[in-house]
Structures are given as C-alpha cells and as structure tokens.
Amino acid sequence: MPDGRLAIPASMRRAVLEEAGYSCAIPSCRAMTTEIAHIEPYAKVKEHAFDNLVALCPNCHTRYDVRKDIPQASHHQLQAELGCAEWAIQ
C-alpha cells in the first residue's frame, strides 16, 4: 500500500460498497466502482474509518483526489443520503 499503510479490511470495503449499491456514490455517475476513497485524506487521519470512506469509480476518485472538483462536503452528504451501513462491519 502507498505510504506504508495497511489495506482497508475486507469487511469494511464490502460495507462501503454495499452502502453505495456497488456503484459510484456520485448520483450523476453511478458507474460500477472498484475503488474505495478516503473523504479526509489518509495522510491526515492515518486510519481507515467507515464514516470516512466512500465508493467511487476511478474517474470520480481522480476528480476528488487530484482535480479537487468534487467538494469534500459532497461526500459527507452522499454518506448521509446513502445511510450508514456501519452495523454490517464485522
């Protein structure tokens, strides 16, 4: 993993994907996703927390991380709209 970080636990990845319906959480996109993104950068928080993760397609992930054209507040709003599946993490 980059920066020597541990992988996101499989149960947490699965819960994030389930929360988003196994597709990109951006409503105007909804492409099938293969990536889990940190809302607050991992470099800042140094942990994988369910409420700081969102499912994004590669294009939207790049838009968020590199181009910064998806506001961070949008991801928090998306999580609220999707509902919290944290109970599913074991």
N, CA and C atoms as an extended XYZ file, in Angstrom:
270
Properties=species:S:1:pos:R:3:atomname:S:1:resname:S:1:resid:I:1 pbc="F F F"
N         0.837       -1.188        0.000 N   MET     1
C         0.000        0.000        0.000 CA  MET     1
C         0.881        1.250        0.000 C   MET     1
N         0.380        2.332       -0.580 N   PRO     2
C         1.159        3.568       -0.566 CA  PRO     2
C         1.354        4.071        0.861 C   PRO     2
N         2.434        4.754        1.091 N   ASP     3
C         2.736        5.358        2.392 CA  ASP     3
C         2.857        4.329        3.507 C   ASP     3
N         3.055        3.048        3.183 N   GLY     4
C         3.194        2.018        4.194 CA  GLY     4
C         1.924        1.717        4.969 C   GLY     4
N         0.787        2.160        4.476 N   ARG     5
C        -0.458        1.940        5.203 CA  ARG     5
C        -0.978        0.522        5.002 C   ARG     5
N        -1.738        0.051        5.969 N   LEU     6
C        -2.377       -1.248        5.877 CA  LEU     6
C        -3.559       -1.176        4.925 C   LEU     6
N        -3.918       -2.298        4.346 N   ALA     7
C        -5.079       -2.350        3.452 CA  ALA     7
C        -6.365       -2.128        4.257 C   ALA     7
N        -7.362       -1.601        3.592 N   ILE     8
C        -8.680       -1.465        4.216 CA  ILE     8
C        -9.212       -2.873        4.448 C   ILE     8
N        -9.684       -3.190        5.663 N   PRO     9
C       -10.204       -4.535        5.924 CA  PRO     9
C       -11.318       -4.912        4.945 C   PRO     9
N       -11.331       -6.165        4.531 N   ALA    10
C       -12.302       -6.639        3.536 CA  ALA    10
C       -13.740       -6.380        3.980 C   ALA    10
N       -14.043       -6.595        5.252 N   SER    11
C       -15.416       -6.380        5.725 CA  SER    11
C       -15.812       -4.910        5.618 C   SER    11
N       -14.864       -3.998        5.831 N   MET    12
C       -15.151       -2.568        5.724 CA  MET    12
C       -15.327       -2.184        4.260 C   MET    12
N       -14.474       -2.709        3.373 N   ARG    13
C       -14.618       -2.448        1.933 CA  ARG    13
C       -15.993       -2.898        1.459 C   ARG    13
N       -16.385       -4.102        1.870 N   ARG    14
C       -17.670       -4.661        1.469 CA  ARG    14
C       -18.822       -3.780        1.966 C   ARG    14
N       -18.748       -3.312        3.204 N   ALA    15
C       -19.803       -2.461        3.758 CA  ALA    15
C       -19.914       -1.139        3.004 C   ALA    15
N       -18.771       -0.552        2.631 N   VAL    16
C       -18.786        0.707        1.872 CA  VAL    16
C       -19.405        0.478        0.495 C   VAL    16
N       -19.042       -0.623       -0.153 N   LEU    17
C       -19.624       -0.939       -1.466 CA  LEU    17
C       -21.115       -1.227       -1.358 C   LEU    17
N       -21.523       -1.956       -0.325 N   GLU    18
C       -22.949       -2.230       -0.120 CA  GLU    18
C       -23.718       -0.936        0.089 C   GLU    18
N       -23.152       -0.027        0.889 N   GLU    19
C       -23.794        1.256        1.162 CA  GLU    19
C       -24.083        2.019       -0.134 C   GLU    19
N       -23.163        1.929       -1.086 N   ALA    20
C       -23.304        2.655       -2.357 CA  ALA    20
C       -23.990        1.831       -3.442 C   ALA    20
N       -24.477        0.649       -3.089 N   GLY    21
C       -25.131       -0.190       -4.091 CA  GLY    21
C       -24.161       -0.743       -5.115 C   GLY    21
N       -22.912       -0.942       -4.710 N   TYR    22
C       -21.858       -1.485       -5.587 CA  TYR    22
C       -21.639       -0.643       -6.839 C   TYR    22
N       -21.869        0.658       -6.726 N   SER    23
C       -21.585        1.564       -7.831 CA  SER    23
C       -21.073        2.881       -7.265 C   SER    23
N       -20.612        3.744       -8.122 N   CYS    24
C       -20.082        5.037       -7.699 CA  CYS    24
C       -21.146        5.797       -6.916 C   CYS    24
N       -20.754        6.378       -5.797 N   ALA    25
C       -21.694        7.088       -4.932 CA  ALA    25
C       -22.120        8.439       -5.490 C   ALA    25
N       -21.471        8.925       -6.546 N   ILE    26
C       -21.856       10.200       -7.146 CA  ILE    26
C       -23.140        9.972       -7.952 C   ILE    26
N       -24.254       10.611       -7.551 N   PRO    27
C       -25.541       10.337       -8.205 CA  PRO    27
C       -25.554       10.527       -9.717 C   PRO    27
N       -24.801       11.493      -10.220 N   SER    28
C       -24.800       11.725      -11.670 CA  SER    28
C       -23.899       10.746      -12.410 C   SER    28
N       -23.193        9.907      -11.686 N   CYS    29
C       -22.273        8.952      -12.303 CA  CYS    29
C       -22.837        7.532      -12.201 C   CYS    29
N       -22.814        6.977      -11.011 N   ARG    30
C       -23.324        5.632      -10.700 CA  ARG    30
C       -22.636        4.513      -11.490 C   ARG    30
N       -21.420        4.774      -12.006 N   ALA    31
C       -20.650        3.718      -12.687 CA  ALA    31
C       -20.304        2.628      -11.678 C   ALA    31
N       -20.076        1.455      -12.171 N   MET    32
C       -19.655        0.365      -11.284 CA  MET    32
C       -18.277        0.734      -10.723 C   MET    32
N       -18.138        0.626       -9.429 N   THR    33
C       -16.906        1.100       -8.793 CA  THR    33
C       -15.957       -0.029       -8.426 C   THR    33
N       -14.703        0.285       -8.406 N   THR    34
C       -13.706       -0.678       -7.957 CA  THR    34
C       -12.783       -0.046       -6.934 C   THR    34
N       -13.082        1.188       -6.522 N   GLU    35
C       -12.193        1.899       -5.612 CA  GLU    35
C       -12.939        2.427       -4.389 C   GLU    35
N       -12.231        2.416       -3.268 N   ILE    36
C       -12.743        2.996       -2.036 CA  ILE    36
C       -11.883        4.220       -1.746 C   ILE    36
N       -12.517        5.365       -1.583 N   ALA    37
C       -11.800        6.623       -1.368 CA  ALA    37
C       -11.955        7.100        0.070 C   ALA    37
N       -10.917        7.755        0.573 N   HIS    38
C       -10.981        8.409        1.878 CA  HIS    38
C       -11.513        9.821        1.670 C   HIS    38
N       -12.485       10.229        2.463 N   ILE    39
C       -13.031       11.586        2.372 CA  ILE    39
C       -11.990       12.565        2.916 C   ILE    39
N       -11.578       12.371        4.156 N   GLU    40
C       -10.420       13.088        4.701 CA  GLU    40
C        -9.215       12.252        4.288 C   GLU    40
N        -8.193       12.831        3.715 N   PRO    41
C        -7.057       12.048        3.227 CA  PRO    41
C        -6.445       11.146        4.302 C   PRO    41
N        -6.077        9.942        3.892 N   TYR    42
C        -5.440        9.003        4.806 CA  TYR    42
C        -4.196        9.625        5.436 C   TYR    42
N        -3.446       10.385        4.661 N   ALA    43
C        -2.230       11.019        5.166 CA  ALA    43
C        -2.521       11.924        6.365 C   ALA    43
N        -3.730       12.436        6.425 N   LYS    44
C        -4.113       13.326        7.527 CA  LYS    44
C        -4.653       12.537        8.721 C   LYS    44
N        -5.519       11.554        8.467 N   VAL    45
C        -6.200       10.852        9.563 CA  VAL    45
C        -5.485        9.588       10.025 C   VAL    45
N        -4.660        9.002        9.162 N   LYS    46
C        -3.858        7.815        9.491 CA  LYS    46
C        -4.685        6.619        9.958 C   LYS    46
N        -5.908        6.478        9.426 N   GLU    47
C        -6.735        5.318        9.757 CA  GLU    47
C        -7.790        5.102        8.680 C   GLU    47
N        -8.329        3.895        8.679 N   HIS    48
C        -9.449        3.567        7.805 CA  HIS    48
C       -10.685        3.509        8.698 C   HIS    48
N       -11.553        4.487        8.584 N   ALA    49
C       -12.788        4.520        9.360 CA  ALA    49
C       -13.960        4.502        8.392 C   ALA    49
N       -14.965        3.698        8.698 N   PHE    50
C       -16.108        3.552        7.808 CA  PHE    50
C       -16.712        4.899        7.415 C   PHE    50
N       -16.899        5.785        8.385 N   ASP    51
C       -17.544        7.060        8.083 CA  ASP    51
C       -16.644        8.034        7.329 C   ASP    51
N       -15.418        7.619        7.034 N   ASN    52
C       -14.504        8.434        6.239 CA  ASN    52
C       -14.226        7.796        4.872 C   ASN    52
N       -15.009        6.802        4.491 N   LEU    53
C       -14.795        6.101        3.226 CA  LEU    53
C       -16.022        6.225        2.336 C   LEU    53
N       -15.785        6.246        1.039 N   VAL    54
C       -16.876        6.312        0.071 CA  VAL    54
C       -16.457        5.531       -1.176 C   VAL    54
N       -17.422        4.889       -1.814 N   ALA    55
C       -17.169        4.133       -3.045 CA  ALA    55
C       -17.229        5.086       -4.236 C   ALA    55
N       -16.159        5.089       -5.032 N   LEU    56
C       -16.105        5.939       -6.218 CA  LEU    56
C       -15.538        5.164       -7.393 C   LEU    56
N       -15.996        5.501       -8.583 N   CYS    57
C       -15.377        4.941       -9.778 CA  CYS    57
C       -14.007        5.601       -9.929 C   CYS    57
N       -13.129        5.033      -10.728 N   PRO    58
C       -11.798        5.635      -10.898 CA  PRO    58
C       -11.831        7.091      -11.364 C   PRO    58
N       -12.760        7.434      -12.254 N   ASN    59
C       -12.823        8.815      -12.744 CA  ASN    59
C       -13.209        9.792      -11.637 C   ASN    59
N       -14.235        9.460      -10.864 N   CYS    60
C       -14.665       10.348       -9.782 CA  CYS    60
C       -13.623       10.394       -8.669 C   CYS    60
N       -12.941        9.284       -8.428 N   HIS    61
C       -11.877        9.263       -7.420 CA  HIS    61
C       -10.768       10.237       -7.817 C   HIS    61
N       -10.400       10.233       -9.084 N   THR    62
C        -9.394       11.171       -9.569 CA  THR    62
C        -9.902       12.597       -9.473 C   THR    62
N       -11.150       12.811       -9.844 N   ARG    63
C       -11.736       14.156       -9.740 CA  ARG    63
C       -11.657       14.659       -8.303 C   ARG    63
N       -11.893       13.781       -7.347 N   TYR    64
C       -11.877       14.181       -5.940 CA  TYR    64
C       -10.454       14.400       -5.430 C   TYR    64
N        -9.570       13.434       -5.668 N   ASP    65
C        -8.215       13.484       -5.108 CA  ASP    65
C        -7.272       14.430       -5.846 C   ASP    65
N        -7.331       14.446       -7.155 N   VAL    66
C        -6.343       15.184       -7.937 CA  VAL    66
C        -6.879       16.532       -8.399 C   VAL    66
N        -8.016       16.513       -9.051 N   ARG    67
C        -8.552       17.754       -9.606 CA  ARG    67
C        -9.289       18.589       -8.574 C   ARG    67
N        -9.722       17.965       -7.482 N   LYS    68
C       -10.407       18.665       -6.370 CA  LYS    68
C       -11.684       19.360       -6.827 C   LYS    68
N       -12.363       18.797       -7.846 N   ASP    69
C       -13.584       19.448       -8.312 CA  ASP    69
C       -14.856       18.805       -7.753 C   ASP    69
N       -14.705       17.883       -6.811 N   ILE    70
C       -15.841       17.365       -6.048 CA  ILE    70
C       -15.596       17.790       -4.602 C   ILE    70
N       -16.418       18.692       -4.068 N   PRO    71
C       -16.175       19.180       -2.714 CA  PRO    71
C       -16.271       18.073       -1.668 C   PRO    71
N       -15.438       18.169       -0.632 N   GLN    72
C       -15.438       17.193        0.452 CA  GLN    72
C       -16.820       17.109        1.105 C   GLN    72
N       -17.485       18.231        1.255 N   ALA    73
C       -18.813       18.244        1.874 CA  ALA    73
C       -19.799       17.389        1.087 C   ALA    73
N       -19.599       17.283       -0.228 N   SER    74
C       -20.477       16.458       -1.054 CA  SER    74
C       -20.401       15.002       -0.634 C   SER    74
N       -19.209       14.522       -0.290 N   HIS    75
C       -19.063       13.128        0.121 CA  HIS    75
C       -19.760       12.866        1.441 C   HIS    75
N       -19.672       13.806        2.367 N   HIS    76
C       -20.370       13.641        3.641 CA  HIS    76
C       -21.884       13.632        3.406 C   HIS    76
N       -22.365       14.469        2.502 N   GLN    77
C       -23.784       14.491        2.170 CA  GLN    77
C       -24.194       13.177        1.514 C   GLN    77
N       -23.372       12.651        0.624 N   LEU    78
C       -23.671       11.374       -0.023 CA  LEU    78
C       -23.805       10.272        1.010 C   LEU    78
N       -22.905       10.236        1.999 N   GLN    79
C       -22.986        9.221        3.034 CA  GLN    79
C       -24.291        9.344        3.799 C   GLN    79
N       -24.702       10.553        4.113 N   ALA    80
C       -25.954       10.751        4.835 CA  ALA    80
C       -27.134       10.259        4.007 C   ALA    80
N       -27.112       10.515        2.710 N   GLU    81
C       -28.199       10.084        1.836 CA  GLU    81
C       -28.209        8.574        1.639 C   GLU    81
N       -27.026        7.970        1.573 N   LEU    82
C       -26.941        6.526        1.372 CA  LEU    82
C       -27.347        5.767        2.622 C   LEU    82
N       -27.153        6.361        3.790 N   GLY    83
C       -27.421        5.664        5.042 CA  GLY    83
C       -26.171        4.970        5.519 C   GLY    83
N       -26.066        4.799        6.792 N   CYS    84
C       -24.862        4.212        7.373 CA  CYS    84
C       -25.020        2.715        7.518 C   CYS    84
N       -24.115        1.977        6.907 N   ALA    85
C       -24.123        0.513        6.995 CA  ALA    85
C       -23.050        0.026        7.952 C   ALA    85
N       -22.630        0.891        8.875 N   GLU    86
C       -21.537        0.530        9.774 CA  GLU    86
C       -21.852       -0.719       10.577 C   GLU    86
N       -23.113       -0.951       10.839 N   TRP    87
C       -23.509       -2.143       11.604 CA  TRP    87
C       -23.099       -3.429       10.901 C   TRP    87
N       -22.896       -3.352        9.588 N   ALA    88
C       -22.570       -4.544        8.805 CA  ALA    88
C       -21.100       -4.917        8.907 C   ALA    88
N       -20.279       -4.043        9.447 N   ILE    89
C       -18.849       -4.320        9.533 CA  ILE    89
C       -18.591       -5.252       10.699 C   ILE    89
N       -17.909       -6.343       10.425 N   GLN    90
C       -17.599       -7.299       11.491 CA  GLN    90
C       -16.124       -7.502       11.587 C   GLN    90
